[in-house]
């Protein structure tokens, strides 16, 4: 009986130590897991923070570049306005330059019309129609010159030349309706289309290509 009584405390003491050992192991694993989680979470937080810093730096850099571009544009715009005002004060109308040419274009046009009426033997009705068509062309051409003056353009560009050529084609189309085939042929053979400025001019840029 004494032997059995002595053994029971020993068995109970070993089980308790074994349980405490298991609890310690579980606690250690739990601490390891918690530390790992905290480490990974901290690492992810640092990575996310670095990404935000990079985004902010890129945004700041882009904003700075936009500001610099805007400032440069405003400076260039200011210089263009100053130059434009200077040109406007010195700019001479294209029509004024044309009127000051050594040979007055108006006199040339009048002489050409007199010659045209004589050579094509136009009656008064046809002559008035021809003069009206020429007058419409001169008005259209004058509008292009005035547009160039408003836009401070000294030399006609492709767009303006195209507008005048369109007016030339329109006027020559009217001539084809007003004149007979024989008169239209004589009109071209005597180069009245060239003398009156109705011959279409090629764009120098297109010719170069």
C-alpha positions as CSV (number, residue, x, y, z in Angstrom):
1,X,0.0,0.0,0.0
2,X,2.9,2.4,0.8
3,X,4.5,1.8,-2.6
4,X,1.3,2.7,-4.5
5,X,0.8,5.8,-2.4
6,X,4.4,6.9,-3.1
7,X,4.1,6.4,-6.9
8,X,0.9,8.5,-7.5
9,X,2.6,11.9,-6.7
10,X,5.5,11.1,-9.0
11,X,3.2,10.3,-12.0
12,X,1.1,13.5,-11.4
13,X,4.3,15.6,-11.1
14,X,5.6,14.3,-14.5
15,X,2.3,15.0,-16.3
16,X,2.3,18.5,-15.0
17,X,5.8,19.1,-16.2
18,X,4.9,17.6,-19.6
19,X,1.8,19.9,-19.8
20,X,3.9,22.9,-18.9
21,X,6.4,21.9,-21.6
22,X,3.7,21.7,-24.2
23,X,2.3,25.0,-23.1
24,X,5.7,26.6,-23.4
25,X,6.1,25.2,-26.9
26,X,2.7,26.5,-28.0
27,X,3.5,29.9,-26.5
28,X,6.8,30.1,-28.3
29,X,5.2,29.2,-31.6
30,X,2.5,31.8,-30.9
31,X,5.1,34.4,-30.2
32,X,7.0,33.5,-33.3
33,X,3.8,33.8,-35.4
34,X,2.9,37.1,-33.8
35,X,6.5,38.4,-34.4
36,X,6.4,37.2,-38.0
37,X,3.1,38.8,-38.6
38,X,4.2,42.1,-37.1
39,X,7.5,42.0,-39.2
40,X,5.6,41.3,-42.4
41,X,3.0,43.9,-41.7
42,X,5.8,46.4,-40.9
43,X,7.6,45.5,-44.0
44,X,4.5,45.9,-46.2
45,X,3.8,49.3,-44.5
46,X,7.3,50.5,-45.3
47,X,7.0,49.3,-48.9
48,X,3.6,51.0,-49.3
49,X,5.0,54.2,-47.7
50,X,8.0,54.1,-50.2
51,X,5.5,53.8,-53.1
52,X,3.5,56.7,-51.9
53,X,6.7,58.8,-51.5
54,X,7.7,57.9,-55.1
55,X,4.2,58.8,-56.4
56,X,4.4,62.2,-54.5
57,X,7.9,62.9,-55.9
58,X,6.7,62.1,-59.5
59,X,3.6,64.3,-59.0
60,X,5.7,67.1,-57.6
61,X,8.2,66.8,-60.4
62,X,5.5,66.8,-63.1
63,X,3.8,69.8,-61.4
64,X,7.1,71.7,-61.4
65,X,7.7,70.8,-65.1
66,X,4.1,72.0,-65.9
67,X,4.7,75.3,-64.1
68,X,8.0,75.8,-65.9
69,X,6.4,75.1,-69.2
70,X,3.6,77.4,-68.5
71,X,6.0,80.2,-67.5
72,X,8.0,79.7,-70.6
73,X,4.9,79.8,-72.7
74,X,3.7,83.0,-71.1
75,X,7.1,84.6,-71.6
76,X,7.0,83.6,-75.3
77,X,3.5,84.9,-75.6
78,X,4.5,88.2,-74.1
79,X,7.4,88.5,-76.5
80,X,5.1,87.7,-79.5
81,X,2.6,90.3,-78.4
82,X,5.4,92.9,-78.1
83,X,6.8,92.0,-81.5
84,X,3.2,92.0,-82.9
85,X,2.6,95.5,-81.6
86,X,5.9,96.7,-83.0
87,X,5.1,95.2,-86.5
88,X,1.6,96.7,-86.4
89,X,3.0,100.1,-85.9
90,X,5.4,99.7,-88.9
91,X,3.3,97.4,-91.1
92,X,2.2,98.7,-94.5
93,X,-0.9,97.3,-96.2
94,X,-0.3,95.0,-99.1
95,X,-2.9,97.0,-101.1
96,X,-0.9,100.2,-100.4
97,X,2.3,98.5,-101.7
98,X,0.5,97.4,-104.8
99,X,-0.8,100.9,-105.4
100,X,2.7,102.3,-105.2
101,X,4.2,100.0,-107.8
102,X,6.0,101.8,-110.7
103,X,3.3,100.7,-113.1
104,X,-0.2,101.3,-111.8
105,X,-2.1,97.9,-111.9
106,X,-5.4,99.8,-112.4
107,X,-4.2,101.4,-115.5
108,X,-2.9,98.1,-116.9
109,X,-6.2,96.5,-116.2
110,X,-8.2,99.3,-117.9
111,X,-5.9,99.1,-121.0
112,X,-6.2,95.3,-121.1
113,X,-10.0,95.5,-120.9
114,X,-10.1,98.0,-123.8
115,X,-7.8,95.7,-125.8
116,X,-10.0,92.7,-124.9
117,X,-13.2,94.4,-126.0
118,X,-11.6,95.3,-129.3
119,X,-10.0,92.0,-130.2
120,X,-12.9,89.8,-129.1
121,X,-15.4,92.3,-130.7
122,X,-17.7,92.2,-127.7
123,X,-21.0,94.1,-127.7
124,X,-22.0,96.3,-124.9
125,X,-24.0,93.6,-123.0
126,X,-21.2,91.1,-123.1
127,X,-18.6,93.7,-122.2
128,X,-20.6,94.6,-119.1
129,X,-20.8,91.0,-118.0
130,X,-17.1,90.5,-118.5
131,X,-16.3,93.7,-116.5
132,X,-18.7,92.5,-113.8
133,X,-16.9,89.1,-113.6
134,X,-13.5,90.8,-113.4
135,X,-14.8,93.2,-110.7
136,X,-16.0,90.3,-108.6
137,X,-12.6,88.7,-108.9
138,X,-10.8,91.9,-107.9
139,X,-13.1,92.2,-104.9
140,X,-12.4,88.6,-103.8
141,X,-8.7,89.1,-104.3
142,X,-8.9,92.3,-102.3
143,X,-10.5,90.5,-99.4
144,X,-7.6,88.0,-99.3
145,X,-5.1,90.9,-99.2
146,X,-7.1,92.6,-96.4
147,X,-7.1,89.3,-94.5
148,X,-3.3,89.2,-94.9
149,X,-3.0,92.7,-93.6
150,X,-5.1,91.9,-90.5
151,X,-3.0,88.9,-89.8
152,X,0.2,90.8,-90.4
153,X,1.2,88.5,-93.3
154,X,3.5,90.1,-95.8
155,X,4.0,87.2,-98.3
156,X,1.1,85.1,-99.5
157,X,1.1,81.7,-98.1
158,X,-0.3,78.4,-99.6
159,X,-3.7,79.0,-97.9
160,X,-4.1,82.5,-99.2
161,X,-2.8,81.6,-102.7
162,X,-5.3,78.8,-102.8
163,X,-8.1,81.2,-102.0
164,X,-7.0,83.5,-104.8
165,X,-6.7,80.6,-107.2
166,X,-10.2,79.5,-106.3
167,X,-11.4,83.0,-107.2
168,X,-9.5,82.7,-110.5
169,X,-11.2,79.4,-111.3
170,X,-14.6,80.8,-110.5
171,X,-14.0,83.8,-112.7
172,X,-12.8,81.7,-115.6
173,X,-15.9,79.6,-115.2
174,X,-18.0,82.7,-115.6
175,X,-16.0,83.6,-118.7
176,X,-16.8,80.2,-120.2
177,X,-20.5,81.0,-119.8
178,X,-20.3,84.6,-121.0
179,X,-18.0,84.1,-124.0
180,X,-18.4,81.9,-127.0
181,X,-15.9,79.1,-127.7
182,X,-14.1,81.3,-130.3
183,X,-14.0,84.3,-128.0
184,X,-12.8,82.2,-125.1
185,X,-10.0,80.7,-127.3
186,X,-9.0,84.2,-128.4
187,X,-9.2,85.3,-124.7
188,X,-6.5,82.7,-123.8
189,X,-4.5,83.0,-127.0
190,X,-4.0,86.7,-126.4
191,X,-3.1,85.9,-122.7
192,X,-5.9,88.1,-121.3
193,X,-6.2,85.6,-118.5
194,X,-2.6,86.3,-117.5
195,X,-2.8,90.1,-118.0
196,X,-5.9,90.3,-115.9
197,X,-4.5,88.0,-113.2
198,X,-6.9,85.2,-113.9
199,X,-4.3,82.6,-114.7
200,X,-4.0,80.1,-111.9
201,X,-0.7,80.3,-110.0
202,X,1.1,77.2,-108.8
203,X,2.0,76.9,-105.1
204,X,5.8,77.2,-104.9
205,X,5.8,74.6,-102.1
206,X,3.9,72.1,-104.3
207,X,6.3,72.8,-107.2
208,X,9.3,72.2,-105.0
209,X,7.9,68.8,-104.0
